[in-house]
Amino acid sequence: MIEYDEGIHIKGTDLWFDSTKKALFSFLSNANVTEFVPHEKVIATPKTIKLSEKKVKNSVVLVCPFNHPFSLGKVQVELIPAGYILGSSQIVIDLDGKRIIYTGDFKLRHSDTAEPAQIKRCDIAIMKCTYGLPKYVFPSPQSVLESLIDFIDGSLSSGITPILLVNILGKAQDIAKVLGDMGYKLSLHRSIYKAVKIYEEFGIGFSNYESFRPKKIEGKVLLLPPYLRGSEIIDKITKKRIGVVMGWAVDKEFAKSAYRADEAFPISNHAGYDELLQFVEIARPKELYLIQGFSTEFARTLQKRGFKATPLEKPSQLKLI
């Protein structure tokens, strides 16, 4: 049995995946999981644990490197890279002769700041499918980068401060890595700056950046979290252009309107529609269970391709084993 109720639970075991309610034992797939509460025990990669210190400080932590199988009672467990952000992982469960994989958030496209995703064959896949519609095939990173550079150069040459609204973990590091290596001077919000420092502890190199100081932004590219749009931090900057960097920027006008931005750039740390299909075609699960995003629509797509796919609505219980 698999239970889906504020997380995924393997019935008959103490193991939950990304549970947002207190559990005896929960797998934490990445440091971006929201509403993750302290559990009695948490399993995650060393990098995820480091990036999630506040979330797991009151839990007993089982640190598990990638590709090191181990046993939890009758369950065989292995963590493999998800490609989403640094340390993000999928969990592979072997139980009663069946292999179950929970992907968490994942991405198959290359990233300079995250480990390349692995795909394993399995009997059952539980997938997050945030971008499960055909329109969410993301353009090539190079083409988006060229547009982003034009935005930055056009702003700086006019004496205007370019502000990029980016998620604190993952996307911010991807952008900071590329722009810093290209020689742009970066001013990073303290939350992004702190995460960059942790990335550096694990061997990811960054350059040309400093922590954001309101009086020292001239000639710099600002990287700030989206939640600061409308804050005094941004409003006090008189000469500025704002770009929002997110997967939803495939709908450019929607993203610009939502964040009152001058431009929107479709860059995502999540798998696009084509990557979701690629994962399924390689893993070839006999059964798929889809959560979040456009799970219902993506299930129909997979069903037309001959897969047994079911969207999960919480709370629900499905007999899988």
DAZIZI-V621117 format. One record per run of one state. SS is the DSSP state (h for helix, s for strand, l for the rest). FROM is the first residue (numbers start at 1). TO is the last residue. Records with the same first field share a line. If there is no record, write none. Layout:
BEGIN
SS: FROM-TO, FROM-TO
END
This chain:
BEGIN
l: 1-1, 5-7, 11-14, 18-24, 28-40, 45-45, 52-52, 57-59, 64-69, 73-74, 82-88, 96-97, 103-123, 129-140, 158-160, 166-170, 182-185, 189-189, 202-208, 212-220, 225-225, 229-231, 236-239, 246-246, 251-251, 259-262, 266-272, 284-286, 292-294, 305-307, 312-315, 319-321
s: 2-4, 8-10, 15-17, 25-27, 41-44, 60-63, 70-72, 75-81, 89-95, 98-102, 124-128, 161-165, 186-188, 209-211, 221-224, 240-245, 263-265, 287-291, 308-311, 316-318
h: 46-51, 53-56, 141-157, 171-181, 190-201, 226-228, 232-235, 247-250, 252-258, 273-283, 295-304
END
